[in-house]
């Protein structure tokens, strides 16, 4: 048969090399060496890495690219970021949010990031952010999977009318139930919010993704309640706890009980390395806590753990570039995930694992799945983490939607090569 696209001589994340990937009608038709059928387009991977698309399991698309409006976060703290976002909300229009979000999606595509779970603030009665991101979701659906979380930034019980606006957001078509129990007025109110939000999700057949214990307080233990409610309501494998930074500071004995409870309940975990280490420990002198949750321990217990970007150029974080390899590399360093197996797992934490948490259909480079993939200027996943390489081609449903020229330096050194390709430094043994 004739194919729409064949990517030849690819190296896959699982180590298979010299593989061809044939695409037909938006799906992968074959993954095997030496496919000789005709195709409308052929891309020679040249032995480089072809990966499934990157997936961001935790982001705030409504705030992205708003850096400096109406002012900068001078303390660099989480709480000033929340206050600054509160100042921006009445100033911004639906159109402004749409434009910023679309610009970010353009950047994401260029980086091979084709699926994003975005939290959407539902604290305001007019729900401007929800209106905006529902439109964005519709406009980008042909090239990016956007999953929206109803997120009560100011607390679902703490903010007047937030229970109503959250339910309205779900009625409008938001996909996932969110929460922020540690921002409620008391520990008891936080626990009550977890129960109510999980009951809403169970009644509606929805997933849950809750900002949980984004704090340096070791007594912030709402993840325990989240695990309990997940099991009580039969929500196994549909609930994620995001951030979980208080686990960094918790008593080891309590954690030895908590992690098995999470595993038993089928709760997933999403860490946000760039933002967690930037915002946490701000009240410490030295030693200074970095705040990243217990990634290794959660993973080793069999809990799915993904890395998210969280923020890019917004009230909380003034850096970022939609590069999930940058996120994974930071998680690798802060988590001291330095063995070959650990580093290889970090690549999965921004591809396969978040895809599973989001429930993406047809994800991965295998026959029958969507023909979505990224050609990277690197030889294997560990080298991709080291180099943060150029995305030479980004393919969605069998169509190339982004191309970038390879990074090649031209040298003028006597007796040395005239050009240098960073991917050529991959170890050969």
C-alpha positions as CSV (number, residue, x, y, z in Angstrom):
1,X,0.0,0.0,0.0
2,X,1.0,3.7,-0.3
3,X,1.5,5.6,3.0
4,X,1.1,9.3,3.7
5,X,4.4,9.6,5.5
6,X,7.3,7.3,6.4
7,X,9.9,8.3,8.9
8,X,13.0,6.1,8.1
9,X,16.0,5.0,10.1
10,X,14.7,6.1,13.5
11,X,15.9,5.3,17.0
12,X,13.0,4.8,19.4
13,X,13.0,5.6,23.2
14,X,13.1,1.8,24.0
15,X,16.4,1.5,22.2
16,X,15.3,0.0,18.9
17,X,17.3,1.4,16.1
18,X,17.1,1.5,12.3
19,X,13.3,1.5,12.5
20,X,10.8,2.9,9.9
21,X,7.5,4.4,11.0
22,X,4.7,4.4,8.4
23,X,1.7,6.7,8.8
24,X,-1.6,6.4,7.0
25,X,-4.8,8.5,7.6
26,X,-3.5,10.0,10.8
27,X,-2.5,6.7,12.4
28,X,0.7,4.7,12.6
29,X,0.3,1.7,10.3
30,X,3.7,0.0,10.8
31,X,6.8,0.2,12.9
32,X,9.5,-2.0,11.5
33,X,12.8,-2.0,9.7
34,X,13.0,-1.6,5.9
35,X,9.5,-0.4,4.9
36,X,9.7,-0.1,1.1
37,X,6.2,1.0,0.1
38,X,5.7,4.4,-1.6
39,X,4.8,7.4,0.5
40,X,3.7,11.0,0.0
41,X,6.5,12.2,2.2
42,X,9.6,10.5,3.5
43,X,11.7,11.9,6.4
44,X,15.1,10.4,7.1
45,X,15.7,10.4,10.8
46,X,19.4,9.6,10.2
47,X,19.5,7.4,13.3
48,X,18.3,10.1,15.6
49,X,15.6,9.8,18.3
50,X,12.0,9.7,17.4
51,X,9.8,10.1,20.5
52,X,6.1,10.3,21.2
53,X,5.1,13.9,21.9
54,X,5.9,15.6,25.2
55,X,3.0,15.9,27.6
56,X,2.7,18.5,30.4
57,X,0.5,17.2,33.2
58,X,0.3,20.5,35.1
59,X,0.2,24.0,33.7
60,X,-1.6,27.4,34.1
61,X,-2.5,28.5,30.6
62,X,-4.7,31.3,31.8
63,X,-1.8,33.2,33.4
64,X,1.0,32.3,31.0
65,X,3.0,35.1,29.3
66,X,1.5,37.7,31.6
67,X,4.9,38.5,33.2
68,X,5.1,42.1,34.5
69,X,1.4,42.9,34.3
70,X,0.4,44.7,36.4
71,X,3.8,44.4,38.2
72,X,6.5,42.0,39.1
73,X,6.6,39.5,42.0
74,X,9.4,41.2,44.0
75,X,9.5,38.6,46.8
76,X,9.4,35.6,44.5
77,X,7.0,33.8,46.9
78,X,3.9,31.7,46.1
79,X,1.7,34.0,48.2
80,X,2.8,37.1,46.4
81,X,2.2,35.4,43.1
82,X,-1.3,34.5,44.1
83,X,-1.9,38.1,45.2
84,X,-0.5,39.4,41.9
85,X,-2.7,37.1,39.9
86,X,-5.6,38.5,41.9
87,X,-4.6,42.0,40.8
88,X,-4.4,40.9,37.2
89,X,-7.8,39.1,37.0
90,X,-10.0,42.2,36.9
91,X,-7.7,43.9,34.4
92,X,-7.5,41.3,31.7
93,X,-10.1,40.6,29.0
94,X,-11.2,37.3,27.5
95,X,-9.5,38.3,24.3
96,X,-6.2,38.9,26.1
97,X,-6.3,35.5,27.8
98,X,-7.0,33.8,24.4
99,X,-4.2,35.6,22.7
100,X,-1.6,34.7,25.3
101,X,-2.7,31.1,25.5
102,X,-2.6,30.7,21.7
103,X,0.9,32.2,21.6
104,X,2.0,29.7,24.2
105,X,0.4,26.8,22.3
106,X,2.5,27.9,19.2
107,X,5.6,27.7,21.4
108,X,4.6,24.4,22.8
109,X,4.1,22.9,19.3
110,X,7.6,24.1,18.3
111,X,9.0,22.2,21.2
112,X,7.1,18.9,20.5
113,X,4.7,19.5,23.4
114,X,1.3,18.3,22.0
115,X,-0.7,17.6,25.2
116,X,-1.3,19.9,28.1
117,X,-3.4,19.7,31.3
118,X,-4.1,23.3,32.3
119,X,-5.7,24.5,35.5
120,X,-8.2,27.3,35.0
121,X,-9.0,29.7,37.8
122,X,-12.8,29.5,38.5
123,X,-12.8,32.0,41.4
124,X,-14.4,34.9,39.6
125,X,-18.2,35.1,38.9
126,X,-17.7,36.1,35.3
127,X,-15.5,33.0,34.5
128,X,-13.5,34.9,31.9
129,X,-10.7,32.4,32.1
130,X,-13.0,29.5,31.5
131,X,-14.7,31.3,28.5
132,X,-11.2,32.0,27.1
133,X,-9.7,28.5,27.5
134,X,-12.7,26.7,26.3
135,X,-12.4,28.7,23.0
136,X,-8.6,28.0,23.0
137,X,-9.2,24.3,23.5
138,X,-11.5,24.3,20.5
139,X,-9.1,26.3,18.3
140,X,-6.1,24.1,19.0
141,X,-7.7,20.7,19.0
142,X,-6.3,19.8,15.6
143,X,-2.8,20.1,16.8
144,X,-2.7,20.0,20.6
145,X,-4.7,18.1,23.2
146,X,-5.8,20.6,25.9
147,X,-7.4,19.2,29.0
148,X,-8.9,21.8,31.4
149,X,-9.1,21.6,35.2
150,X,-11.6,23.7,37.2
151,X,-9.3,25.3,39.7
152,X,-10.6,27.4,42.6
153,X,-7.4,29.4,43.1
154,X,-8.8,31.4,46.1
155,X,-10.3,28.3,47.8
156,X,-13.5,26.6,47.0
157,X,-15.0,27.4,50.5
158,X,-12.8,30.4,51.3
159,X,-13.8,32.5,48.2
160,X,-17.5,33.6,48.2
161,X,-19.5,31.8,45.5
162,X,-16.6,29.5,44.5
163,X,-18.6,26.3,44.8
164,X,-21.2,27.8,42.4
165,X,-18.6,29.0,39.9
166,X,-16.8,25.7,39.9
167,X,-20.0,23.8,39.1
168,X,-20.8,26.3,36.4
169,X,-17.3,25.7,34.9
170,X,-17.9,22.0,34.8
171,X,-21.3,22.5,33.2
172,X,-19.6,24.7,30.5
173,X,-17.4,21.7,29.6
174,X,-14.3,21.9,31.8
175,X,-12.9,18.3,32.0
176,X,-11.4,17.8,35.4
177,X,-12.2,18.8,39.1
178,X,-9.5,20.7,40.8
179,X,-8.9,22.1,44.3
180,X,-6.5,23.8,46.7
181,X,-7.2,22.5,50.2
182,X,-4.2,23.9,51.9
183,X,-5.4,27.4,50.9
184,X,-8.7,27.0,52.8
185,X,-9.1,28.8,56.1
186,X,-8.4,25.8,58.3
187,X,-7.1,22.3,58.0
188,X,-10.7,21.1,58.7
189,X,-12.1,23.2,55.9
190,X,-9.3,22.0,53.6
191,X,-10.2,18.3,54.3
192,X,-13.9,19.1,53.8
193,X,-13.1,20.7,50.4
194,X,-11.3,17.5,49.4
195,X,-14.4,15.4,50.3
196,X,-16.8,17.7,48.5
197,X,-14.7,18.0,45.3
198,X,-14.2,14.3,45.1
199,X,-17.9,13.7,45.5
200,X,-18.6,16.2,42.7
201,X,-16.1,14.3,40.4
202,X,-17.7,10.9,41.3
203,X,-21.2,12.1,40.6
204,X,-20.1,13.5,37.2
205,X,-17.7,10.7,36.2
206,X,-14.8,13.1,36.0
207,X,-11.1,13.0,36.9
208,X,-9.6,14.9,39.8
209,X,-6.3,16.9,39.9
210,X,-5.8,18.8,43.1
211,X,-3.1,21.2,44.1
212,X,-2.3,19.4,47.3
213,X,-0.1,20.6,50.1
214,X,1.9,23.1,48.1
215,X,3.6,24.2,51.3
216,X,6.7,23.8,53.5
217,X,4.4,22.8,56.4
218,X,4.9,19.2,57.3
219,X,1.5,19.1,58.9
220,X,-0.3,19.9,55.6
221,X,-1.5,16.4,55.0
222,X,-4.5,16.8,52.6
223,X,-3.0,14.1,50.3
224,X,-4.0,11.6,53.0
225,X,-7.6,12.7,52.8
226,X,-7.4,12.7,49.0
227,X,-6.2,9.1,49.0
228,X,-9.0,8.1,51.4
229,X,-11.7,9.8,49.3
230,X,-10.3,8.3,46.1
231,X,-10.7,4.8,47.6
232,X,-14.1,5.5,49.3
233,X,-15.6,6.8,46.1
234,X,-14.1,4.3,43.7
235,X,-12.0,6.9,41.8
236,X,-8.9,4.8,41.5
237,X,-6.5,5.8,38.7
238,X,-8.6,9.0,38.1
239,X,-7.1,11.2,40.8
240,X,-3.8,13.1,40.9
241,X,-2.2,15.0,43.7
242,X,-0.2,17.9,42.3
243,X,2.9,19.5,43.9
244,X,2.8,17.5,47.2
245,X,5.7,19.7,48.4
246,X,4.9,19.2,52.1
247,X,6.1,15.6,51.7
248,X,9.6,17.0,51.4
249,X,9.3,18.2,55.0
250,X,7.2,15.4,56.5
251,X,8.3,13.0,59.2
252,X,9.7,9.9,57.6
253,X,7.5,7.6,59.7
254,X,4.3,9.3,58.6
255,X,5.5,9.1,55.0
256,X,6.1,5.4,55.4
257,X,2.4,5.1,56.1
258,X,1.2,7.7,53.6
259,X,2.9,6.4,50.4
260,X,1.3,2.9,50.7
261,X,-2.1,4.5,51.3
262,X,-1.6,6.5,48.0
263,X,-0.5,3.4,46.2
264,X,-3.4,1.3,47.5
265,X,-5.9,4.1,46.5
266,X,-4.5,4.4,42.9
267,X,-3.6,8.1,43.4
268,X,-1.2,9.6,40.9
269,X,1.4,12.3,41.6
270,X,2.6,15.3,39.6
271,X,5.7,17.2,40.7
272,X,6.7,20.5,39.2
273,X,10.5,20.7,39.6
274,X,11.2,24.2,38.2
275,X,8.5,25.9,40.2
276,X,8.7,23.8,43.4
277,X,12.4,24.5,44.0
278,X,11.9,28.2,43.1
279,X,8.9,28.9,45.5
280,X,9.5,26.5,48.4
281,X,11.9,27.1,51.3
282,X,11.5,30.9,51.1
283,X,11.3,31.2,54.8
284,X,14.4,29.1,55.5
285,X,17.9,30.4,56.1
286,X,20.3,27.4,55.8
287,X,20.0,24.5,55.3
288,X,17.4,25.6,52.8
289,X,14.7,23.2,51.7
290,X,14.1,22.8,48.0
291,X,10.6,21.5,48.3
292,X,10.4,18.9,45.5
293,X,8.2,16.0,46.6
294,X,9.6,12.5,47.2
295,X,9.7,11.5,43.6
296,X,12.0,8.5,44.0
297,X,10.0,7.0,46.9
298,X,6.6,7.5,45.2
299,X,7.9,6.0,41.9
300,X,9.5,3.0,43.6
301,X,6.1,2.3,45.4
302,X,4.5,1.9,42.0
303,X,2.7,5.3,42.0
304,X,2.7,7.0,38.5
305,X,4.7,10.2,38.9
306,X,4.8,12.9,36.2
307,X,6.8,16.1,35.9
308,X,4.9,19.3,35.0
309,X,6.0,22.8,33.9
310,X,3.4,24.6,36.0
311,X,4.3,28.2,34.9
312,X,6.0,30.1,32.1
313,X,6.5,33.9,32.4
314,X,3.7,34.6,34.8
315,X,3.2,35.9,38.4
316,X,4.9,32.9,39.9
317,X,7.8,32.2,37.5
318,X,9.6,34.6,35.1
319,X,11.4,31.9,33.1
320,X,10.4,28.9,31.1
321,X,10.2,28.0,27.4
322,X,7.6,25.2,27.0
323,X,10.5,22.7,27.1
324,X,9.5,19.6,29.0
325,X,13.1,18.3,28.7
326,X,14.2,21.3,30.8
327,X,11.6,20.4,33.3
328,X,12.7,16.7,33.4
329,X,16.4,17.7,33.7
330,X,15.6,19.8,36.7
331,X,13.7,17.0,38.3
332,X,16.6,14.7,37.6
333,X,19.1,17.0,39.3
334,X,17.0,18.0,42.4
335,X,15.8,14.4,42.9
336,X,19.4,13.0,42.4
337,X,18.0,10.6,39.8
338,X,21.4,10.0,38.3
339,X,21.6,6.3,37.5
340,X,21.1,5.3,33.9
341,X,17.8,3.8,34.7
342,X,16.7,6.8,36.7
343,X,17.6,9.2,33.9
344,X,15.8,7.1,31.4
345,X,12.7,7.2,33.7
346,X,12.8,11.0,33.8
347,X,12.2,11.0,30.0
348,X,9.1,8.8,30.7
349,X,8.0,11.4,33.3
350,X,7.4,13.9,30.5
351,X,6.0,11.5,27.9
352,X,4.5,8.1,28.7
353,X,3.5,8.6,32.3
354,X,1.7,12.0,32.0
355,X,0.0,10.6,28.9
356,X,-1.4,7.8,31.1
357,X,-2.4,10.3,33.8
358,X,-4.3,12.4,31.3
359,X,-5.9,9.3,29.8
360,X,-4.7,10.1,26.3
361,X,-6.1,7.8,23.7
362,X,-3.8,6.3,21.1
363,X,-0.6,7.7,22.5
364,X,2.8,6.2,21.7
365,X,4.8,4.9,18.7
366,X,3.0,1.7,17.9
367,X,0.8,0.4,15.1
368,X,-2.8,1.7,15.5
369,X,-1.9,4.7,17.6
370,X,-2.1,8.3,16.5
371,X,0.7,9.3,14.1
372,X,2.1,11.9,16.6
373,X,5.9,12.1,17.1
374,X,8.9,14.3,17.5
375,X,12.3,14.0,15.8
376,X,15.0,15.2,18.1
377,X,18.6,16.1,17.4
378,X,19.8,13.5,19.9
379,X,20.6,9.8,19.9
380,X,18.7,8.5,22.9
381,X,16.5,9.7,25.8
382,X,19.3,10.3,28.2
383,X,21.2,12.4,25.6
384,X,17.9,14.3,25.0
385,X,17.8,15.2,28.7
386,X,21.5,16.3,28.6
387,X,21.2,18.4,25.4
388,X,17.6,19.7,25.4
389,X,18.0,19.2,21.7
390,X,16.5,20.9,18.7
391,X,13.1,19.5,17.6
392,X,13.9,18.9,14.0
393,X,10.3,17.8,13.1
394,X,7.0,17.7,15.0
395,X,4.4,15.5,13.5
396,X,0.7,15.5,14.4
397,X,-1.7,12.9,12.9
398,X,0.9,12.1,10.2
399,X,1.4,15.7,9.2
400,X,4.5,17.8,9.8
401,X,3.4,20.9,11.8
402,X,6.8,22.3,12.8
403,X,10.3,22.1,11.5
404,X,13.5,23.5,13.0
405,X,16.9,23.5,11.3
406,X,19.6,21.4,13.1
407,X,21.9,23.1,15.5
408,X,25.4,22.9,13.8
409,X,28.3,25.1,14.8
410,X,30.8,26.2,12.2
411,X,34.4,26.2,13.6
412,X,37.5,28.0,12.5
413,X,40.1,26.0,14.4
414,X,43.4,24.9,12.7
415,X,43.5,21.1,12.3
416,X,40.0,20.6,13.8
417,X,36.6,19.7,12.1
418,X,34.9,22.5,10.3
419,X,31.5,21.8,11.8
420,X,30.2,20.4,15.1
421,X,26.9,18.6,15.8
422,X,26.1,18.4,19.6
423,X,24.4,15.0,19.0
424,X,27.6,13.5,17.8
425,X,29.0,13.5,21.4
426,X,26.7,10.7,22.5
427,X,28.7,7.9,24.2
428,X,29.2,5.0,21.8
429,X,29.7,2.2,24.4
